[in-house]
Amino acid sequence: MAEGDTIMRLALRMQASLAGERIRAACPSSREPEGRPVASLDGRALESAESRGKHLLLRFSEGLVLHSHLGMKGAWHLYRPGERWRLPPSRAWISISGERAEAVNFSGTSMRIVRESELARDRRLARLGPDVLAPELSEERAAAALRGAGPEAELGEALLDQTLLAGIGNIFKSEGCFAAEINPWRRLGDLSDTELRRVAGATRELMLTAVRSGRAPRSVHRRAGMPCPSCRGPIESRAQGDAARITYWCPRCQR
């Protein structure tokens, strides 16, 4: 699943290449978004592109907003005008084109076109915790948000709870804990505020680096059985939480 760094990078690229332009909107398949048809965006100007956790919000003139979530398999691609798509049109949900670029959503999970006033009442957005990449988010506030999972919650599971902190997914759950040298299986009640701040700060910094570079770190994620880059001991993995997402960690380096 695309994590917050991917969505923020996408929003920044869309802002740079499409904002201010009158948009040509099309629905290559018969699958229309919820709320309003794609044609309702045609001819409107894209005013801004914003990431909110794993959600992308594209604001158009006259108060319309395209709200999308990619889910596990979705992706937005940006192309030069006339450039051949890298995926078949049968997988495309919506395309929005300007003079400088074309953005295409492939295989997304959720998309709807609503008015700004409707967006304010969206329960999915209202339930989100603070965006881990928000400039105003402090390590102290992020740590306090994680405490909301309760003292018995495991750190790795709490980091994935979008109602606590929005934007962290399975990659940065493991990588953030590794960078902070904190075991993701520890319960929140056993962690000090200093340790929670360290995890929050390390995770955020890794994600901001990925926004700039376009590449996620791979110190432990999907490296089970391979040597830890720090101590050379074997990296371990195990399913964690109700959703059984795989967590990766180094039992030697992470306490």
GUVEX-580804 format. One record per residue (C-alpha): residue in one letter; residue number from 1; x, z, y. Coordinates in nm, 2 decimals. Each point is the difference from the previous one (the first is absolute). Layout:
BEGIN
+------+------+--------+--------+--------+
! dovo ! gulo !      X !      Z !      Y !
+------+------+--------+--------+--------+
!    A !  NUM !      X !      Z !      Y !
...
+------+------+--------+--------+--------+
END
This chain:
BEGIN
+------+------+--------+--------+--------+
! dovo ! gulo !      X !      Z !      Y !
+------+------+--------+--------+--------+
!    M !    1 !   0.00 !   0.00 !   0.00 !
!    A !    2 !   0.12 !  -0.08 !   0.35 !
!    E !    3 !   0.11 !   0.32 !   0.17 !
!    G !    4 !  -0.01 !   0.09 !   0.37 !
!    D !    5 !   0.34 !  -0.16 !   0.08 !
!    T !    6 !  -0.12 !  -0.34 !  -0.13 !
!    I !    7 !  -0.32 !   0.02 !   0.20 !
!    M !    8 !   0.18 !   0.11 !   0.32 !
!    R !    9 !   0.25 !  -0.28 !  -0.04 !
!    L !   10 !  -0.28 !  -0.25 !  -0.05 !
!    A !   11 !  -0.19 !   0.13 !   0.31 !
!    L !   12 !   0.31 !  -0.04 !   0.21 !
!    R !   13 !   0.06 !  -0.35 !  -0.12 !
!    M !   14 !  -0.36 !  -0.10 !   0.06 !
!    Q !   15 !   0.01 !   0.15 !   0.35 !
!    A !   16 !   0.31 !  -0.20 !   0.08 !
!    S !   17 !  -0.12 !  -0.33 !  -0.15 !
!    L !   18 !  -0.38 !  -0.01 !   0.05 !
!    A !   19 !  -0.10 !   0.25 !   0.27 !
!    G !   20 !  -0.15 !  -0.16 !   0.31 !
!    E !   21 !  -0.09 !  -0.33 !  -0.18 !
!    R !   22 !  -0.34 !  -0.14 !  -0.07 !
!    I !   23 !  -0.04 !   0.01 !  -0.37 !
!    R !   24 !  -0.12 !  -0.25 !  -0.25 !
!    A !   25 !  -0.15 !   0.20 !  -0.29 !
!    A !   26 !  -0.09 !  -0.14 !  -0.35 !
!    C !   27 !  -0.11 !   0.13 !  -0.33 !
!    P !   28 !   0.17 !  -0.22 !  -0.27 !
!    S !   29 !  -0.21 !   0.16 !  -0.28 !
!    S !   30 !  -0.37 !   0.08 !  -0.01 !
!    R !   31 !   0.08 !   0.38 !   0.04 !
!    E !   32 !  -0.11 !   0.11 !   0.34 !
!    P !   33 !   0.11 !   0.33 !   0.15 !
!    E !   34 !  -0.25 !   0.28 !   0.04 !
!    G !   35 !  -0.19 !   0.04 !   0.32 !
!    R !   36 !   0.03 !  -0.35 !   0.16 !
!    P !   37 !   0.11 !  -0.34 !  -0.11 !
!    V !   38 !   0.35 !  -0.13 !   0.07 !
!    A !   39 !  -0.14 !  -0.25 !   0.24 !
!    S !   40 !  -0.09 !   0.28 !   0.24 !
!    L !   41 !   0.38 !   0.02 !   0.08 !
!    D !   42 !   0.04 !  -0.37 !   0.07 !
!    G !   43 !   0.10 !  -0.06 !   0.36 !
!    R !   44 !   0.06 !   0.36 !   0.09 !
!    A !   45 !   0.33 !   0.13 !   0.12 !
!    L !   46 !   0.20 !   0.24 !  -0.21 !
!    E !   47 !   0.06 !   0.29 !   0.24 !
!    S !   48 !   0.20 !   0.24 !  -0.22 !
!    A !   49 !   0.12 !   0.07 !  -0.36 !
!    E !   50 !   0.02 !   0.37 !  -0.10 !
!    S !   51 !   0.10 !   0.18 !  -0.32 !
!    R !   52 !  -0.17 !   0.32 !  -0.10 !
!    G !   53 !   0.15 !   0.13 !  -0.32 !
!    K !   54 !  -0.06 !  -0.27 !  -0.25 !
!    H !   55 !  -0.27 !  -0.16 !   0.21 !
!    L !   56 !   0.04 !  -0.30 !   0.23 !
!    L !   57 !  -0.22 !  -0.03 !   0.31 !
!    L !   58 !  -0.01 !  -0.34 !   0.19 !
!    R !   59 !  -0.19 !   0.03 !   0.33 !
!    F !   60 !  -0.16 !  -0.31 !   0.14 !
!    S !   61 !  -0.16 !  -0.08 !   0.34 !
!    E !   62 !  -0.36 !   0.11 !   0.05 !
!    G !   63 !   0.04 !   0.31 !  -0.21 !
!    L !   64 !   0.04 !  -0.13 !  -0.35 !
!    V !   65 !   0.25 !   0.16 !  -0.25 !
!    L !   66 !   0.13 !  -0.14 !  -0.33 !
!    H !   67 !   0.07 !   0.30 !  -0.22 !
!    S !   68 !   0.19 !  -0.07 !  -0.32 !
!    H !   69 !   0.16 !   0.20 !  -0.29 !
!    L !   70 !   0.22 !  -0.18 !  -0.25 !
!    G !   71 !  -0.05 !   0.23 !  -0.30 !
!    M !   72 !   0.23 !  -0.04 !  -0.30 !
!    K !   73 !   0.05 !  -0.38 !   0.00 !
!    G !   74 !  -0.09 !  -0.13 !   0.34 !
!    A !   75 !   0.24 !  -0.15 !   0.26 !
!    W !   76 !   0.00 !  -0.15 !   0.35 !
!    H !   77 !   0.23 !  -0.30 !   0.04 !
!    L !   78 !   0.12 !  -0.14 !   0.33 !
!    Y !   79 !   0.08 !  -0.37 !   0.02 !
!    R !   80 !   0.11 !  -0.25 !   0.26 !
!    P !   81 !  -0.28 !  -0.25 !   0.10 !
!    G !   82 !  -0.03 !  -0.25 !  -0.28 !
!    E !   83 !   0.23 !   0.18 !  -0.24 !
!    R !   84 !  -0.10 !  -0.01 !  -0.36 !
!    W !   85 !  -0.15 !   0.32 !  -0.14 !
!    R !   86 !   0.20 !   0.18 !  -0.27 !
!    L !   87 !  -0.31 !   0.09 !  -0.19 !
!    P !   88 !  -0.29 !  -0.22 !  -0.11 !
!    P !   89 !  -0.30 !  -0.03 !   0.24 !
!    S !   90 !  -0.23 !   0.13 !  -0.27 !
!    R !   91 !   0.16 !   0.35 !   0.06 !
!    A !   92 !  -0.04 !  -0.02 !   0.38 !
!    W !   93 !  -0.28 !   0.21 !   0.15 !
!    I !   94 !   0.05 !  -0.07 !   0.37 !
!    S !   95 !   0.23 !  -0.20 !   0.23 !
!    I !   96 !   0.04 !   0.05 !   0.37 !
!    S !   97 !   0.21 !  -0.25 !   0.19 !
!    G !   98 !   0.14 !  -0.04 !   0.35 !
!    E !   99 !   0.24 !  -0.24 !   0.17 !
!    R !  100 !   0.31 !   0.19 !  -0.13 !
!    A !  101 !  -0.10 !   0.14 !  -0.34 !
!    E !  102 !  -0.25 !   0.03 !  -0.28 !
!    A !  103 !  -0.09 !   0.32 !  -0.18 !
!    V !  104 !  -0.16 !  -0.02 !  -0.34 !
!    N !  105 !  -0.14 !   0.29 !  -0.21 !
!    F !  106 !   0.04 !  -0.05 !  -0.37 !
!    S !  107 !  -0.18 !   0.21 !  -0.26 !
!    G !  108 !  -0.08 !   0.29 !   0.23 !
!    T !  109 !  -0.22 !   0.29 !  -0.12 !
!    S !  110 !  -0.20 !   0.07 !   0.31 !
!    M !  111 !  -0.08 !  -0.20 !   0.32 !
!    R !  112 !  -0.27 !   0.03 !   0.26 !
!    I !  113 !  -0.08 !  -0.12 !   0.34 !
!    V !  114 !  -0.17 !   0.26 !   0.22 !
!    R !  115 !  -0.04 !   0.10 !   0.37 !
!    E !  116 !   0.22 !   0.26 !   0.14 !
!    S !  117 !  -0.29 !   0.24 !   0.02 !
!    E !  118 !  -0.06 !  -0.04 !  -0.38 !
!    L !  119 !   0.37 !   0.05 !  -0.07 !
!    A !  120 !  -0.02 !   0.34 !   0.16 !
!    R !  121 !  -0.25 !   0.11 !  -0.26 !
!    D !  122 !   0.19 !  -0.13 !  -0.30 !
!    R !  123 !   0.04 !   0.29 !  -0.25 !
!    R !  124 !   0.31 !  -0.15 !  -0.16 !
!    L !  125 !   0.19 !   0.01 !   0.33 !
!    A !  126 !  -0.15 !   0.33 !   0.11 !
!    R !  127 !   0.13 !   0.17 !  -0.32 !
!    L !  128 !   0.36 !  -0.11 !   0.06 !
!    G !  129 !   0.26 !   0.26 !   0.08 !
!    P !  130 !   0.25 !  -0.07 !   0.28 !
!    D !  131 !   0.19 !  -0.32 !  -0.04 !
!    V !  132 !   0.35 !   0.08 !  -0.13 !
!    L !  133 !   0.14 !  -0.27 !   0.22 !
!    A !  134 !  -0.18 !   0.10 !   0.32 !
!    P !  135 !   0.26 !   0.05 !   0.28 !
!    E !  136 !  -0.16 !   0.33 !   0.11 !
!    L !  137 !   0.00 !   0.15 !  -0.35 !
!    S !  138 !   0.25 !   0.29 !  -0.02 !
!    E !  139 !   0.16 !   0.13 !  -0.32 !
!    E !  140 !  -0.18 !   0.33 !   0.07 !
!    R !  141 !  -0.34 !  -0.16 !   0.01 !
!    A !  142 !   0.07 !  -0.21 !  -0.30 !
!    A !  143 !   0.11 !   0.31 !  -0.20 !
!    A !  144 !  -0.32 !   0.18 !   0.11 !
!    A !  145 !  -0.21 !  -0.29 !  -0.11 !
!    L !  146 !   0.15 !   0.01 !  -0.35 !
!    R !  147 !  -0.08 !   0.37 !  -0.02 !
!    G !  148 !  -0.36 !  -0.11 !   0.00 !
!    A !  149 !   0.03 !  -0.09 !  -0.37 !
!    G !  150 !   0.02 !   0.37 !  -0.09 !
!    P !  151 !   0.28 !   0.21 !  -0.15 !
!    E !  152 !  -0.06 !  -0.12 !  -0.36 !
!    A !  153 !   0.03 !  -0.37 !   0.08 !
!    E !  154 !   0.32 !  -0.17 !  -0.11 !
!    L !  155 !   0.21 !  -0.16 !   0.28 !
!    G !  156 !  -0.01 !  -0.35 !  -0.14 !
!    E !  157 !  -0.37 !   0.00 !  -0.03 !
!    A !  158 !  -0.05 !   0.14 !   0.35 !
!    L !  159 !   0.21 !  -0.28 !   0.15 !
!    L !  160 !  -0.24 !  -0.26 !  -0.15 !
!    D !  161 !  -0.31 !   0.17 !   0.14 !
!    Q !  162 !  -0.10 !  -0.23 !   0.29 !
!    T !  163 !  -0.23 !   0.27 !   0.15 !
!    L !  164 !   0.31 !   0.21 !   0.06 !
!    L !  165 !   0.25 !  -0.26 !   0.12 !
!    A !  166 !  -0.09 !  -0.37 !   0.02 !
!    G !  167 !   0.24 !  -0.28 !  -0.11 !
!    I !  168 !   0.21 !   0.15 !  -0.28 !
!    G !  169 !  -0.02 !  -0.17 !  -0.33 !
!    N !  170 !   0.18 !   0.03 !  -0.34 !
!    I !  171 !   0.33 !  -0.15 !   0.11 !
!    F !  172 !   0.05 !   0.23 !   0.30 !
!    K !  173 !  -0.14 !   0.30 !  -0.18 !
!    S !  174 !   0.30 !  -0.01 !  -0.24 !
!    E !  175 !   0.25 !  -0.13 !   0.25 !
!    G !  176 !  -0.08 !   0.25 !   0.27 !
!    C !  177 !   0.03 !   0.30 !  -0.24 !
!    F !  178 !   0.33 !  -0.14 !  -0.13 !
!    A !  179 !   0.14 !  -0.04 !   0.36 !
!    A !  180 !  -0.11 !   0.36 !   0.08 !
!    E !  181 !   0.14 !   0.13 !  -0.33 !
!    I !  182 !  -0.33 !   0.16 !  -0.09 !
!    N !  183 !  -0.16 !  -0.01 !  -0.35 !
!    P !  184 !  -0.34 !  -0.18 !   0.03 !
!    W !  185 !  -0.14 !   0.23 !  -0.28 !
!    R !  186 !   0.04 !   0.31 !   0.21 !
!    R !  187 !  -0.33 !   0.16 !   0.12 !
!    L !  188 !  -0.06 !   0.02 !   0.37 !
!    G !  189 !  -0.03 !   0.38 !  -0.02 !
!    D !  190 !   0.36 !   0.02 !  -0.12 !
!    L !  191 !   0.13 !  -0.22 !   0.28 !
!    S !  192 !   0.12 !   0.14 !   0.34 !
!    D !  193 !  -0.11 !  -0.16 !   0.32 !
!    T !  194 !   0.36 !  -0.12 !   0.05 !
!    E !  195 !  -0.01 !  -0.18 !  -0.33 !
!    L !  196 !  -0.34 !  -0.16 !   0.08 !
!    R !  197 !   0.13 !  -0.12 !   0.33 !
!    R !  198 !   0.31 !  -0.14 !  -0.16 !
!    V !  199 !  -0.22 !  -0.20 !  -0.25 !
!    A !  200 !  -0.23 !  -0.13 !   0.28 !
!    G !  201 !   0.29 !  -0.09 !   0.22 !
!    A !  202 !   0.20 !  -0.18 !  -0.27 !
!    T !  203 !  -0.30 !  -0.19 !  -0.12 !
!    R !  204 !  -0.09 !  -0.11 !   0.35 !
!    E !  205 !   0.35 !  -0.11 !   0.08 !
!    L !  206 !   0.03 !  -0.21 !  -0.32 !
!    M !  207 !  -0.33 !  -0.17 !   0.08 !
!    L !  208 !   0.10 !  -0.07 !   0.36 !
!    T !  209 !   0.32 !  -0.16 !  -0.14 !
!    A !  210 !  -0.21 !  -0.21 !  -0.23 !
!    V !  211 !  -0.21 !  -0.11 !   0.29 !
!    R !  212 !   0.31 !  -0.13 !   0.18 !
!    S !  213 !   0.17 !  -0.15 !  -0.31 !
!    G !  214 !  -0.30 !  -0.12 !  -0.21 !
!    R !  215 !   0.16 !   0.16 !  -0.30 !
!    A !  216 !  -0.11 !   0.33 !  -0.18 !
!    P !  217 !   0.27 !   0.23 !  -0.13 !
!    R !  218 !   0.07 !   0.00 !  -0.37 !
!    S !  219 !   0.21 !   0.32 !  -0.07 !
!    V !  220 !  -0.23 !   0.13 !  -0.27 !
!    H !  221 !  -0.33 !  -0.20 !  -0.01 !
!    R !  222 !  -0.03 !  -0.21 !  -0.32 !
!    R !  223 !   0.35 !   0.11 !  -0.10 !
!    A !  224 !  -0.09 !   0.24 !  -0.29 !
!    G !  225 !   0.30 !   0.05 !  -0.23 !
!    M !  226 !   0.24 !  -0.15 !   0.24 !
!    P !  227 !   0.28 !   0.20 !   0.17 !
!    C !  228 !  -0.09 !   0.19 !   0.32 !
!    P !  229 !   0.19 !  -0.15 !   0.30 !
!    S !  230 !   0.11 !   0.35 !   0.10 !
!    C !  231 !   0.10 !   0.19 !  -0.32 !
!    R !  232 !  -0.01 !  -0.28 !  -0.26 !
!    G !  233 !  -0.23 !   0.20 !  -0.22 !
!    P !  234 !  -0.31 !  -0.17 !  -0.15 !
!    I !  235 !  -0.30 !  -0.05 !   0.21 !
!    E !  236 !  -0.33 !   0.12 !  -0.16 !
!    S !  237 !  -0.36 !  -0.11 !   0.03 !
!    R !  238 !  -0.34 !   0.13 !  -0.09 !
!    A !  239 !  -0.36 !  -0.05 !   0.09 !
!    Q !  240 !  -0.12 !   0.24 !   0.26 !
!    G !  241 !  -0.34 !   0.10 !   0.13 !
!    D !  242 !  -0.36 !  -0.10 !  -0.09 !
!    A !  243 !   0.08 !  -0.37 !   0.07 !
!    A !  244 !   0.31 !   0.03 !  -0.23 !
!    R !  245 !   0.23 !  -0.18 !   0.25 !
!    I !  246 !   0.36 !  -0.01 !  -0.13 !
!    T !  247 !   0.24 !   0.23 !   0.19 !
!    Y !  248 !   0.37 !  -0.06 !  -0.01 !
!    W !  249 !   0.26 !   0.27 !   0.07 !
!    C !  250 !   0.35 !   0.14 !  -0.07 !
!    P !  251 !  -0.03 !   0.34 !  -0.16 !
!    R !  252 !   0.36 !   0.08 !   0.10 !
!    C !  253 !  -0.02 !  -0.09 !   0.37 !
!    Q !  254 !  -0.36 !   0.10 !   0.07 !
!    R !  255 !  -0.07 !   0.37 !  -0.01 !
+------+------+--------+--------+--------+
END
